[in-house]
Amino acid sequence: MKFGIDRLIADPDLRKPLEGRRVGLVAHPASVTADLTHSLDALIAAGINVTSAFGPQHGLKGDKQDNMVETGDETDPVFGIPVFSLYGEVRRPTGQMMSTADVFLFDLQDLGCRIYTFVTTLLYLLQAAAEHGKEVWVLDRPNPAGRPVEGTLLLPGEESFVGAGPMPMRHGLTMGEMGEWFIREFDLDVEYRVVEMHHWLPEAGPGFGWPATRVWINPSPNAANLNMARCYAGTVMLEGTTLSEGRGTTRPLEVLFGAPDIDAVAVLAEMRRLSTDWLEGCAIRPCWFEPTFHKHEKQLCSALMVHAELEFYNHTAFRPWRLQALAFKAIRRLYPDYPLWRDFPYEYEFDRLAIDVINGGPSLREWVDDDGAEPFDLETTAAADEARWQESIAPLLIY
């Protein structure tokens, strides 16, 4: 099985269109070849004229821990090329940045989730390339969450850096396929190419999207393993709440919540009472943790850990967005006055609740807060949106 970067490095015919051209690379720490050489080093060693590099959120080095922690521009100390930040003073590439290359190679490992900001970075790069007459190649990588689709569609007017367009939370696409969708959705006139993977089998076990032959490298500081990637389309919603998502522990974004003033065992029992269907495909384990930083710092938190792995994982049954919604609903039923929704600036959105920014609209929050709303109500809305999305992307699937 080969990723796009490995095919490009190995095949002179694939590289030939880059001869005599200046190349920009969008990369992060997980941008590596099969032998763990960083893509920047591998491309230059292969004779490609890389004249600039770009780092997304968390930086080219992946050293920035949290949201809205910006990275500055710098000069690469080995190759002497400019390294521009796409999560600093700007999030859209400027004209000056675009002038540094003729072809831009996008080699970011994604998690298969709309809110993961590398998705929006790809859109912004494509739009800038269309404006400035540049070419974009996506060196394709697996979607570790696989093909399943889940969540309501982002509503018109709810766009943000974590909501590039009307897609669900769990989109089921690779970045190469996502680029095709952006070009169609936004009617972009841009030279675009996907360096496809060879033999990616998104429905094959045990990885169901992530090949067992490849090492996992964190694409961002809190994306520590495949279990997190599978859970993320649900657990990321905790960022819009007062509940801990496990930042400040060794297993962030693998818990349904952590809080010092909530009984996790009682919440799990209420979740089972509300909907056993939404609990399928994984194991849920009550646990305790004490964050060393972030929410509830140095407080003992009661929590629920998700294990979407090994014998506990059922790829078709596991639905993390519904699972997380169910946890919120159970907490609201048991603690009606709990201050669940966190009111703070989220990804540069200052006028909307973070939970609404994350979900691309208020429907999930309203469902949680409506005492009369049942799982069937959310299921009806989400299932219709998911069917629409699957129908719309069917022509774009490469694998």
C-alpha positions in Angstrom: 0.0 0.0 0.0 1.5 3.4 -1.0 0.5 6.9 0.0 0.6 9.7 -2.5 4.0 11.0 -1.3 5.6 7.5 -1.7 4.3 7.2 -5.2 5.6 10.7 -6.2 9.1 10.0 -4.7 9.3 6.5 -6.4 8.0 7.4 -9.9 10.0 9.7 -12.1 7.1 10.0 -14.5 4.9 11.4 -11.8 7.5 14.0 -10.9 8.2 15.0 -14.5 5.6 17.8 -14.6 7.4 19.4 -11.7 10.7 19.8 -13.6 11.8 23.4 -14.0 9.1 24.6 -11.7 9.1 26.1 -8.2 7.2 23.9 -5.7 5.6 24.9 -2.4 4.8 22.2 0.2 2.0 22.3 2.8 3.0 19.9 5.5 3.0 19.0 9.2 4.8 16.3 11.4 2.8 13.4 10.0 3.8 14.4 6.4 6.3 11.5 6.1 7.1 8.7 3.7 6.9 5.0 4.4 10.4 5.0 5.9 9.5 8.0 8.1 11.4 10.6 6.1 9.7 14.0 6.3 8.2 15.0 3.0 10.2 18.2 2.8 13.5 16.2 3.0 12.3 13.5 0.7 11.1 15.9 -2.0 14.3 17.9 -2.0 16.4 14.7 -2.0 14.4 13.5 -5.1 15.5 16.7 -6.9 12.3 18.6 -6.6 12.8 22.4 -6.4 11.0 23.2 -3.2 11.1 26.9 -2.8 8.7 27.4 0.2 6.9 25.5 2.8 3.6 26.1 4.7 2.5 25.0 8.1 -1.3 24.6 9.0 -2.8 24.9 12.5 -0.3 23.6 15.2 2.6 24.5 12.8 4.9 22.7 10.5 6.5 21.2 13.6 3.2 20.4 15.3 4.3 22.1 18.5 1.3 24.3 19.3 -0.9 22.6 21.8 -4.3 24.3 21.7 -6.8 26.1 19.4 -6.1 29.7 18.6 -2.4 29.3 19.5 -0.7 30.9 16.5 2.5 30.1 14.7 4.8 32.7 13.2 6.6 32.6 9.8 10.3 31.5 9.8 13.1 30.3 7.6 14.0 26.7 7.4 17.4 26.3 9.1 18.5 23.5 6.8 17.3 24.5 3.4 17.0 28.3 3.8 13.5 28.5 2.3 10.7 30.5 3.8 8.2 28.6 6.0 4.9 30.4 6.1 2.2 30.0 8.7 -1.3 29.4 7.7 -2.4 29.7 11.3 -0.9 33.0 12.4 -1.5 36.5 11.1 -3.4 34.9 8.3 -5.2 31.7 7.6 -5.6 32.3 3.8 -2.4 32.3 1.8 -1.5 35.8 0.7 -0.4 36.9 -2.7 3.1 37.2 -1.5 3.1 33.6 -0.2 1.6 32.4 -3.5 4.3 34.1 -5.5 6.9 31.8 -4.0 5.9 28.8 -6.0 4.2 27.6 -9.2 2.9 24.3 -7.9 1.7 23.7 -4.4 1.8 20.1 -3.0 -0.7 19.5 -0.2 0.5 16.6 2.0 -1.5 16.8 5.3 -2.8 13.8 7.1 -6.5 14.4 7.9 -8.8 12.8 10.5 -11.9 12.6 8.3 -13.8 15.2 10.2 -15.1 18.6 8.9 -14.0 20.5 12.0 -10.3 19.4 11.6 -9.0 22.7 10.2 -6.7 21.1 7.6 -9.9 20.6 5.5 -10.5 24.4 5.4 -6.8 25.0 4.8 -7.2 23.0 1.6 -10.1 25.1 0.5 -8.3 28.3 1.1 -5.2 27.1 -0.8 -7.4 26.1 -3.8 -9.1 29.5 -3.8 -5.8 31.3 -3.6 -4.4 29.1 -6.4 -7.5 29.9 -8.6 -7.0 33.6 -7.9 -3.3 33.6 -8.7 -3.1 31.1 -11.5 -1.3 28.4 -9.5 -1.5 24.6 -9.6 -2.4 22.4 -6.6 -1.5 18.7 -6.2 -2.9 16.7 -3.2 -0.6 13.9 -2.2 -3.3 11.7 -1.0 -3.4 10.0 2.4 -5.9 7.7 4.0 -9.0 8.9 5.9 -8.4 7.0 9.1 -12.1 7.1 10.1 -12.9 5.4 6.8 -16.0 5.9 4.6 -18.8 6.2 7.1 -20.7 9.5 7.0 -22.3 11.1 10.1 -23.8 14.3 11.3 -26.1 17.1 10.1 -25.0 19.3 7.2 -23.5 22.7 8.0 -26.2 25.4 7.3 -25.7 28.3 5.0 -24.3 31.3 6.9 -22.7 29.1 9.5 -19.3 28.8 7.7 -16.1 29.2 9.7 -12.6 27.9 9.9 -14.0 24.7 11.2 -16.8 24.7 8.7 -15.7 25.2 5.2 -19.0 24.3 3.5 -22.2 22.3 3.7 -20.8 18.9 4.7 -21.5 16.7 7.8 -19.1 16.3 10.7 -17.8 12.9 9.5 -17.3 13.4 5.7 -15.9 10.0 4.6 -13.5 11.5 2.0 -9.8 11.6 1.5 -8.2 15.0 1.0 -7.8 14.3 -2.7 -11.5 13.7 -3.0 -12.3 16.7 -0.8 -10.4 18.9 -3.2 -12.6 17.7 -6.0 -15.7 18.5 -3.9 -14.4 22.0 -3.2 -13.7 22.7 -6.8 -17.3 21.6 -7.7 -19.0 23.2 -4.8 -17.2 26.6 -5.1 -16.9 26.5 -8.9 -13.2 27.0 -8.8 -11.1 27.4 -12.0 -7.8 25.8 -10.8 -5.3 23.3 -12.1 -5.7 20.4 -9.8 -4.2 16.9 -9.5 -4.5 14.1 -7.1 -1.5 11.8 -6.7 -3.6 8.8 -5.7 -2.8 6.1 -3.2 -2.2 2.6 -4.3 -4.3 -0.2 -2.8 -6.1 1.9 -0.1 -8.9 -0.3 1.2 -11.2 1.8 3.4 -13.6 -1.0 4.2 -11.0 -3.6 5.1 -10.2 -4.7 8.6 -8.6 -4.3 11.0 -7.8 -0.7 10.2 -11.0 0.2 8.2 -9.2 3.2 6.7 -5.8 3.1 8.4 -3.4 0.5 7.0 -1.9 -1.8 9.6 1.5 -1.4 7.8 1.9 2.3 8.5 3.1 3.9 11.7 0.7 6.4 13.3 2.3 9.9 13.7 0.3 12.6 15.4 -1.0 15.1 12.8 -1.7 17.4 15.7 -0.6 17.3 19.3 -3.8 15.7 20.6 -4.4 13.2 17.8 -2.4 10.4 19.5 -3.8 7.2 17.9 -6.3 5.6 15.7 -8.9 5.3 18.5 -8.8 9.1 18.8 -9.3 9.5 15.0 -12.3 7.2 15.1 -13.9 9.0 18.1 -13.0 12.6 17.0 -16.2 13.3 15.1 -18.0 13.0 18.4 -15.6 14.0 21.1 -14.5 17.2 19.4 -17.9 18.6 20.3 -16.6 18.7 23.9 -14.5 21.7 22.9 -17.8 23.7 22.9 -18.7 22.7 26.4 -17.5 23.1 30.0 -16.8 19.4 30.1 -13.2 18.2 29.8 -12.3 16.5 26.5 -9.2 15.1 28.3 -6.7 17.8 27.3 -4.0 17.7 30.0 -4.1 13.9 30.1 -2.4 11.2 27.9 -5.7 10.3 26.1 -7.3 13.5 24.9 -10.4 13.4 22.8 -11.0 9.7 23.6 -13.5 10.4 26.4 -17.2 11.4 26.2 -16.6 13.8 29.0 -14.8 14.4 32.2 -16.1 16.6 35.1 -15.6 16.8 38.9 -19.3 17.3 39.5 -20.9 14.7 37.3 -21.5 11.0 38.1 -20.2 9.2 35.0 -21.7 5.8 35.9 -25.1 7.5 36.3 -24.7 9.2 32.9 -23.8 5.9 31.2 -26.9 4.2 32.7 -29.1 7.1 31.4 -27.5 6.8 28.0 -28.4 3.1 27.9 -32.0 4.0 28.9 -32.3 6.6 26.1 -30.8 4.6 23.2 -28.9 1.4 23.2 -28.5 1.7 19.4 -26.3 4.7 19.6 -23.9 2.9 22.0 -23.0 0.2 19.6 -19.7 -0.4 17.9 -17.4 0.3 20.9 -16.9 -0.2 24.6 -17.6 2.5 27.1 -15.6 2.4 30.4 -16.1 4.6 33.4 -12.8 6.1 34.6 -11.1 8.9 36.4 -8.5 11.5 35.4 -6.9 14.7 36.7 -6.0 17.2 33.9 -2.6 18.7 34.4 -3.8 21.8 32.4 -6.9 23.1 30.5 -10.5 22.6 31.8 -10.8 21.3 35.4 -7.0 21.6 35.9 -5.8 19.5 38.9 -9.3 18.4 39.8 -10.3 14.7 39.9 -12.8 14.1 37.1 -15.3 11.3 36.7 -15.3 10.3 33.0 -16.4 7.9 30.3 -13.6 6.4 28.1 -14.4 5.2 24.5 -12.7 2.2 23.1 -13.3 2.0 19.4 -10.6 -0.5 18.9 -9.6 -4.2 18.8 -12.5 -6.6 19.4 -14.7 -3.8 20.8 -14.8 -2.0 17.4 -17.6 -2.5 14.8 -16.8 -0.2 11.9 -20.4 0.0 10.5 -22.1 0.2 13.9 -19.9 2.9 15.6 -21.4 6.4 15.3 -19.3 8.8 17.4 -21.4 11.9 16.6 -24.6 10.3 17.9 -22.7 8.7 20.8 -21.5 12.1 22.0 -24.9 13.7 21.4 -26.4 11.0 23.6 -23.9 11.7 26.4 -24.9 15.4 26.3 -28.6 14.4 26.4 -28.1 12.1 29.3 -26.2 14.8 31.3 -29.0 17.3 30.5 -31.6 14.9 31.7 -29.8 14.1 35.0 -28.5 17.7 35.6 -31.1 20.0 34.0 -29.4 23.2 35.2 -25.8 22.2 34.4 -23.9 25.0 32.6 -23.1 22.7 29.7 -22.4 25.1 26.8 -19.1 27.1 27.0 -19.4 30.7 26.0 -16.0 31.8 24.6 -14.3 32.7 21.3 -13.9 29.6 19.3 -11.7 29.5 16.2 -12.0 33.3 15.7 -15.8 33.2 15.9 -16.9 35.7 18.6 -20.6 36.0 18.1 -21.8 32.4 18.2 -21.8 29.7 20.8 -18.8 27.4 20.2 -21.1 24.3 20.1 -23.1 25.9 17.3 -19.9 26.8 15.4 -18.7 23.2 15.8 -21.9 21.7 14.5 -22.5 24.2 11.8 -25.8 25.4 13.3 -27.8 25.2 16.5 -29.9 22.1 15.9 -27.8 19.7 18.1 -27.7 22.1 21.0 -31.4 22.8 20.7 -32.1 19.0 20.7 -30.0 18.5 23.8 -31.8 21.3 25.6 -35.3 20.4 24.6 -36.6 18.1 27.3 -39.3 16.7 25.0 -36.9 15.8 22.2 -35.9 12.1 21.8 -33.2 10.3 19.9 -35.6 9.6 17.1 -35.9 13.3 16.4 -32.2 13.9 15.9 -31.9 10.6 14.0 -34.6 11.7 11.5 -32.8 15.0 10.8 -29.3 13.5 10.7 -30.2 10.5 8.5 -31.7 12.7 5.8 -28.6 14.9 5.7 -26.3 12.0 5.6 -28.2 10.4 2.7 -28.0 13.7 0.8 -24.3 14.0 1.4 -23.5 10.4 0.3 -25.5 10.9 -2.9 -23.6 14.1 -3.7 -20.1 12.7 -3.1 -20.6 9.4 -4.9 -19.2 10.6 -8.2 -16.1 11.9 -6.5 -14.9 8.7 -4.8 -11.5 7.6 -6.2 -11.1 4.4 -4.2 
